[in-house]
Amino acid sequence: MSTKRPTALDVVAAALLFGVVTGCSFQPGHVPGSDDGSVDAPPDAVDPTKDTDGDGVLDLADNCIAITNADQRNFDADAVGDACDPCPHLMNMNADGDGDGVGDACDPQPTVAAETRVLWTSFHEAAEITGWNHYGEFAVSGGKLVHPNGAEPHPSIAPNTQFQKAYAAAGIHLTTNASGSSGVGLCTDTTGGSLYYCCEVREGGTPQVVALSNYSSGGGSSGVNWTGTFAADSRFQLEVNVLGANKCTARQSTMAVTTSSGSDGPHDGLVFVYLDYAVAEVEYLFVVETM
């Protein structure tokens, strides 16, 4: 003999019959077994007209809800806008273990809450470099800081600011490799400019990442082979960190090469980008001070 499988209607009818027999009642909104016989109210809906930071971009679309950024710039194209991104040049690197506002991936001391982000620019407007010190031809164009003259030796550009114990990172796009000795670099110097610490990628037979130092007890350099590309349309991220030795790191995609040279330790001074016989674009400059 076959057994008929109960349908959903049979189950409901049986439940209602059970309620009649036992004296239990079933009411809309009642969840059997709950303490008060009610369902939790749904959470308050997000106000679609709210603009917490008053920048004209509603919270539902704002990539920095609590910081004014009407331009919504987002260099690394993650979910967080440049104005509030702990590492605005590194996609999805937003962890900040020490809570100092500088992301672990771009913090020279990721476990010490001692850093403050003091400069971020991705060169969208000419006004961003107003008052900067520069030697050579530079202009803001197409969201880049452009140097078009590859025949010009040692052009450089620096914000007119004395930074305190700076860590700096810069993104550089080498558009044309003008000669066999082309180079791109990022430096910090001491107040007055008598001492400097640089990180560069340079062609010359085998391309190298070079840490350069000129400090009170001498000078010197340390180079290691660059295993990435150094040719037209190459991109680099350079980092210089002088909290101890002059630590120079060059990155390309997921690759990183690090070397170091001597230093007098942390100091105050300028941060500058320089190019050597190369046509290049500076895509961003990021500076952190250490207190």
Backbone hydrogen bonds in HBPLUS format (Angstrom, degrees):
<---DONOR---> <-ACCEPTOR-->    atom                        ^
c    i                          cat <-CA-CA->   ^        H-A-AA   ^      H-
h    n   atom  resd res      DA  || num        DHA   H-A  angle D-A-AA Bond
n    s   type  num  typ     dist DA aas  dist angle  dist       angle   num
A0010-ASP N   A0007-THR O   3.09 MM   3  5.12 118.6  2.48  95.4 110.0     1
A0011-VAL N   A0007-THR O   3.14 MM   4  6.54 152.4  2.22 148.5 155.5     2
A0012-VAL N   A0008-ALA O   3.09 MM   4  6.40 160.9  2.13 149.9 154.1     3
A0013-ALA N   A0009-LEU O   2.97 MM   4  6.16 164.8  1.99 150.7 155.1     4
A0014-ALA N   A0010-ASP O   2.97 MM   4  6.16 155.3  2.03 146.6 153.2     5
A0015-ALA N   A0011-VAL O   3.02 MM   4  6.27 153.6  2.09 146.4 153.6     6
A0016-LEU N   A0012-VAL O   2.99 MM   4  6.30 158.6  2.04 153.9 159.3     7
A0017-LEU N   A0013-ALA O   2.98 MM   4  6.20 160.2  2.02 149.4 154.7     8
A0018-PHE N   A0014-ALA O   2.89 MM   4  6.12 154.8  1.95 147.1 154.0     9
A0019-GLY N   A0015-ALA O   3.04 MM   4  6.31 150.0  2.13 143.3 151.2    10
A0020-VAL N   A0016-LEU O   3.04 MM   4  6.41 148.0  2.15 146.0 154.5    11
A0021-VAL N   A0017-LEU O   2.96 MM   4  6.23 164.4  1.99 154.6 158.4    12
A0022-THR N   A0018-PHE O   2.92 MM   4  6.00 163.6  1.94 151.7 156.2    13
A0023-GLY N   A0019-GLY O   2.89 MM   4  5.53 126.3  2.19 133.4 144.5    14
A0030-HIS N   A0027-GLN O   3.01 MM   3  5.44 160.1  2.05 137.5 138.4    15
A0034-SER N   A0031-VAL O   2.98 MM   3  5.68 159.3  2.03 149.3 149.4    16
A0050-LYS N   A0047-ASP O   3.19 MM   3  5.51 172.4  2.20 118.5 119.8    17
A0059-ASP N   A0050-LYS O   2.82 MM   9  5.87 170.5  1.83 154.8 157.6    18
A0054-GLY N   A0051-ASP O   3.11 MM   3  5.27 150.1  2.20 106.0 115.2    19
A0061-ALA N   A0058-LEU O   2.84 MM   3  5.58 152.9  1.91 123.1 131.2    20
A0062-ASP N   A0058-LEU O   2.93 MM   4  5.82 122.1  2.27 143.5 157.2    21
A0062-ASP N   A0059-ASP O   3.25 MM   3  4.85 143.6  2.39  93.3 103.6    22
A0081-GLY N   A0063-ASN O   3.15 MM  18  4.97 176.1  2.15 120.0 120.3    23
A0072-GLN N   A0069-ASN O   2.98 MM   3  5.49 151.4  2.06 115.7 123.8    24
A0082-ASP N   A0073-ARG O   2.85 MM   9  5.82 167.6  1.86 144.7 149.0    25
A0077-ALA N   A0074-ASN O   3.09 MM   3  5.31 155.9  2.15 109.2 116.8    26
A0084-CYS N   A0081-GLY O   3.14 MM   3  5.85 150.6  2.23 119.3 126.1    27
A0085-ASP N   A0081-GLY O   2.96 MM   4  5.78 116.0  2.38 148.9 165.7    28
A0103-GLY N   A0086-PRO O   3.16 MM  17  4.45 177.6  2.16 102.5 103.0    29
A0090-LEU N   A0087-CYS O   3.07 MM   3  5.53 171.4  2.08 123.0 125.7    30
A0093-MET N   A0090-LEU O   3.37 MM   3  5.70 158.8  2.42 131.2 126.2    31
A0104-ASP N   A0095-ALA O   2.79 MM   9  5.93 162.4  1.82 149.7 155.3    32
A0099-GLY N   A0096-ASP O   3.10 MM   3  5.32 152.5  2.18 107.9 116.5    33
A0106-CYS N   A0103-GLY O   2.98 MM   3  5.54 156.8  2.04 118.1 125.2    34
A0107-ASP N   A0104-ASP O   3.48 MM   3  5.07 173.2  2.48 101.8 101.7    35
A0112-VAL N   A0109-GLN O   3.08 MM   3  5.42 169.6  2.09 119.7 122.6    36
A0114-ALA N   A0112-VAL O   2.84 MM   2  5.60 127.9  2.12 111.9  95.8    37
A0291-MET N   A0114-ALA O   2.88 MM 177  5.50 172.1  1.89 163.7 165.3    38
A0116-THR N   A0289-GLU O   2.90 MM 173  5.31 148.2  2.01 149.0 157.4    39
A0289-GLU N   A0116-THR O   2.88 MM 173  5.31 163.8  1.91 156.6 155.2    40
A0118-VAL N   A0287-VAL O   3.02 MM 169  5.88 162.8  2.05 149.7 155.1    41
A0119-LEU N   A0287-VAL O   3.27 MM 168  4.96 150.2  2.37 143.3 137.9    42
A0287-VAL N   A0119-LEU O   2.91 MM 168  4.96 162.0  1.94 140.9 142.8    43
A0121-THR N   A0285-LEU O   3.11 MM 164  5.55 147.6  2.21 149.3 158.1    44
A0285-LEU N   A0121-THR O   3.00 MM 164  5.55 146.6  2.11 153.3 162.2    45
A0128-GLU N   A0125-GLU O   3.00 MM   3  5.67 159.0  2.04 118.3 124.4    46
A0129-ILE N   A0126-ALA O   3.15 MM   3  6.01 164.3  2.18 123.0 126.4    47
A0130-THR N   A0127-ALA O   3.19 MM   3  5.00 164.7  2.21 101.8 106.3    48
A0132-TRP N   A0129-ILE O   3.06 MM   3  5.35 163.4  2.08 130.5 130.4    49
A0133-ASN N   A0158-ALA O   2.85 MM  25  5.19 143.6  1.99 167.0 165.2    50
A0158-ALA N   A0133-ASN O   2.75 MM  25  5.19 154.8  1.81 158.4 164.5    51
A0135-TYR N   A0156-SER O   2.79 MM  21  5.24 160.2  1.83 149.7 155.4    52
A0156-SER N   A0135-TYR O   2.90 MM  21  5.24 145.6  2.02 138.1 149.4    53
A0139-ALA N   A0146-VAL O   3.03 MM   7  5.30 144.4  2.16 140.5 151.0    54
A0146-VAL N   A0139-ALA O   2.69 MM   7  5.30 165.5  1.71 169.2 164.3    55
A0141-SER N   A0144-LYS O   2.88 MM   3  5.45 158.2  1.93 154.5 161.5    56
A0144-LYS N   A0141-SER O   3.16 MM   3  5.45 135.3  2.37 105.2 116.9    57
A0145-LEU N   A0282-VAL O   2.99 MM 137  4.92 168.1  2.00 145.0 148.3    58
A0282-VAL N   A0145-LEU O   2.74 MM 137  4.92 164.5  1.76 147.3 150.6    59
A0147-HIS N   A0280-ALA O   3.00 MM 133  5.62 157.2  2.05 173.1 177.4    60
A0280-ALA N   A0147-HIS O   3.32 MM 133  5.62 140.5  2.48 146.3 154.2    61
A0152-GLU N   A0149-ASN O   3.29 MM   3  5.76 166.5  2.31 113.1 116.7    62
A0275-LEU N   A0155-PRO O   2.98 MM 120  5.61 156.2  2.03 158.7 165.4    63
A0157-ILE N   A0273-VAL O   2.96 MM 116  5.57 149.3  2.05 153.2 163.0    64
A0273-VAL N   A0157-ILE O   3.02 MM 116  5.57 156.6  2.07 160.7 160.1    65
A0161-THR N   A0159-PRO O   2.81 MM   2  5.46 138.6  1.98 102.5  90.6    66
A0163-PHE N   A0269-GLY O   2.77 MM 106  5.28 148.3  1.87 143.5 139.1    67
A0269-GLY N   A0163-PHE O   2.92 MM 106  5.28 149.5  2.02 142.2 151.5    68
A0290-THR N   A0164-GLN O   3.31 MM 126  6.50 146.3  2.43 146.3 153.6    69
A0165-LYS N   A0267-HIS O   2.92 MM 102  4.86 127.6  2.20 116.3 130.5    70
A0167-TYR N   A0288-VAL O   2.90 MM 121  5.21 155.0  1.96 151.9 159.2    71
A0288-VAL N   A0167-TYR O   2.87 MM 121  5.21 166.6  1.89 160.2 164.0    72
A0168-ALA N   A0240-VAL O   3.16 MM  72  5.55 165.4  2.18 153.8 158.2    73
A0240-VAL N   A0168-ALA O   3.02 MM  72  5.55 156.4  2.08 149.9 156.5    74
A0169-ALA N   A0286-PHE O   2.89 MM 117  5.19 153.4  1.96 150.9 156.9    75
A0286-PHE N   A0169-ALA O   2.88 MM 117  5.19 162.0  1.92 163.5 164.7    76
A0170-ALA N   A0238-LEU O   2.94 MM  68  5.39 150.2  2.03 148.3 157.2    77
A0238-LEU N   A0170-ALA O   2.91 MM  68  5.39 159.6  1.95 156.7 160.9    78
A0171-GLY N   A0284-TYR O   3.22 MM 113  5.28 155.1  2.29 128.9 135.2    79
A0283-GLU N   A0171-GLY O   2.69 MM 112  5.12 152.6  1.76 142.6 150.1    80
A0172-ILE N   A0236-PHE O   2.90 MM  64  5.29 161.6  1.93 148.4 154.6    81
A0236-PHE N   A0172-ILE O   2.86 MM  64  5.29 156.1  1.92 152.6 160.6    82
A0173-HIS N   A0281-GLU O   2.77 MM 108  5.05 169.8  1.78 157.9 161.6    83
A0281-GLU N   A0173-HIS O   2.84 MM 108  5.05 155.3  1.90 142.5 150.9    84
A0174-LEU N   A0234-SER O   2.76 MM  60  5.27 153.6  1.83 164.1 170.0    85
A0233-ASP N   A0174-LEU O   2.64 MM  59  5.44 136.7  1.82 148.9 163.8    86
A0175-THR N   A0279-VAL O   2.93 MM 104  5.67 129.0  2.20 134.9 149.4    87
A0176-THR N   A0279-VAL O   3.08 MM 103  5.04 158.6  2.13 146.2 143.2    88
A0279-VAL N   A0176-THR O   3.19 MM 103  5.04 160.3  2.23 144.5 148.5    89
A0182-SER N   A0179-SER O   3.40 MM   3  5.48 156.0  2.46 115.5 111.8    90
A0203-GLU N   A0182-SER O   2.90 MM  21  5.57 170.1  1.91 170.0 173.3    91
A0183-GLY N   A0276-ASP O   3.03 MM  93  4.89 146.1  2.15 131.2 137.8    92
A0276-ASP N   A0183-GLY O   2.82 MM  93  4.89 143.6  1.95 159.5 150.5    93
A0184-VAL N   A0201-VAL O   3.05 MM  17  5.65 155.6  2.11 153.2 160.6    94
A0201-VAL N   A0184-VAL O   2.99 MM  17  5.65 153.7  2.06 160.9 168.7    95
A0185-GLY N   A0274-TYR O   2.86 MM  89  5.22 158.7  1.90 162.0 158.3    96
A0274-TYR N   A0185-GLY O   2.95 MM  89  5.22 164.8  1.98 135.6 139.3    97
A0186-LEU N   A0199-CYS O   2.89 MM  13  5.37 153.3  1.96 148.5 156.7    98
A0199-CYS N   A0186-LEU O   2.82 MM  13  5.37 146.5  1.93 149.7 160.9    99
A0187-CYS N   A0272-PHE O   2.80 MM  85  5.33 163.2  1.83 161.9 167.1   100
A0272-PHE N   A0187-CYS O   2.95 MM  85  5.33 158.7  1.99 138.9 145.6   101
A0188-THR N   A0197-TYR O   2.85 MM   9  5.39 153.8  1.92 153.1 161.5   102
A0197-TYR N   A0188-THR O   2.78 MM   9  5.39 154.8  1.84 167.6 171.9   103
A0189-ASP N   A0270-LEU O   3.05 MM  81  5.47 151.1  2.13 142.4 147.1   104
A0190-THR N   A0195-LEU O   2.95 MM   5  5.42 152.1  2.03 144.1 145.7   105
A0193-GLY N   A0190-THR O   2.67 MM   3  5.18 161.3  1.70 141.2 145.0   106
A0191-THR N   A0268-ASP O   2.88 MM  77  5.95 119.0  2.26 154.8 145.6   107
A0196-TYR N   A0214-ASN O   3.11 MM  18  5.35 143.9  2.25 132.8 143.5   108
A0214-ASN N   A0196-TYR O   2.94 MM  18  5.35 149.6  2.04 162.0 158.7   109
A0198-CYS N   A0212-LEU O   2.83 MM  14  4.96 166.0  1.85 145.6 150.0   110
A0212-LEU N   A0198-CYS O   3.01 MM  14  4.96 160.6  2.05 128.2 134.5   111
A0200-GLU N   A0210-VAL O   2.96 MM  10  5.28 159.0  2.01 149.2 155.9   112
A0210-VAL N   A0200-GLU O   2.81 MM  10  5.28 163.6  1.84 151.8 157.4   113
A0202-ARG N   A0208-GLN O   2.89 MM   6  5.46 162.0  1.93 157.3 163.3   114
A0208-GLN N   A0202-ARG O   2.86 MM   6  5.46 157.7  1.91 153.7 159.7   115
A0226-TRP N   A0207-PRO O   2.83 MM  19  5.33 173.8  1.83 133.6 131.5   116
A0209-VAL N   A0224-VAL O   2.84 MM  15  5.45 161.4  1.87 165.5 169.9   117
A0224-VAL N   A0209-VAL O   2.95 MM  15  5.45 154.2  2.02 149.9 157.5   118
A0211-ALA N   A0222-SER O   2.92 MM  11  5.26 164.9  1.94 147.4 149.8   119
A0222-SER N   A0211-ALA O   2.94 MM  11  5.26 144.9  2.07 142.2 152.7   120
A0213-SER N   A0220-GLY O   2.86 MM   7  5.40 154.6  1.92 170.5 169.9   121
A0220-GLY N   A0213-SER O   2.97 MM   7  5.40 156.0  2.03 145.6 144.1   122
A0215-TYR N   A0218-GLY O   2.73 MM   3  5.39 149.5  1.82 157.7 168.4   123
A0218-GLY N   A0215-TYR O   2.96 MM   3  5.39 164.0  1.99 121.2 124.3   124
A0234-SER N   A0231-ALA O   3.02 MM   3  5.59 133.4  2.24 150.0 145.1   125
A0237-GLN N   A0251-ARG O   2.90 MM  14  4.97 146.0  2.02 139.4 144.6   126
A0251-ARG N   A0237-GLN O   2.79 MM  14  4.97 154.7  1.86 145.8 153.8   127
A0239-GLU N   A0249-THR O   2.84 MM  10  5.10 144.4  1.97 153.8 160.7   128
A0249-THR N   A0239-GLU O   3.08 MM  10  5.10 163.5  2.11 142.7 146.3   129
A0241-ASN N   A0247-LYS O   3.04 MM   6  5.13 152.6  2.12 145.9 153.2   130
A0247-LYS N   A0241-ASN O   2.92 MM   6  5.13 165.8  1.94 155.8 151.8   131
A0246-ASN N   A0261-SER O   2.83 MM  15  5.13 155.0  1.89 160.9 161.3   132
A0261-SER N   A0246-ASN O   3.04 MM  15  5.13 145.9  2.16 129.3 139.1   133
A0248-CYS N   A0259-THR O   2.82 MM  11  5.38 172.5  1.82 167.9 168.7   134
A0259-THR N   A0248-CYS O   2.91 MM  11  5.38 155.8  1.97 152.5 160.6   135
A0250-ALA N   A0257-VAL O   2.87 MM   7  5.35 163.5  1.90 156.5 161.0   136
A0257-VAL N   A0250-ALA O   2.87 MM   7  5.35 158.6  1.92 154.8 162.1   137
A0252-GLN N   A0255-MET O   2.95 MM   3  5.29 155.9  2.01 142.7 148.7   138
A0255-MET N   A0252-GLN O   2.99 MM   3  5.29 160.7  2.03 133.8 132.7   139
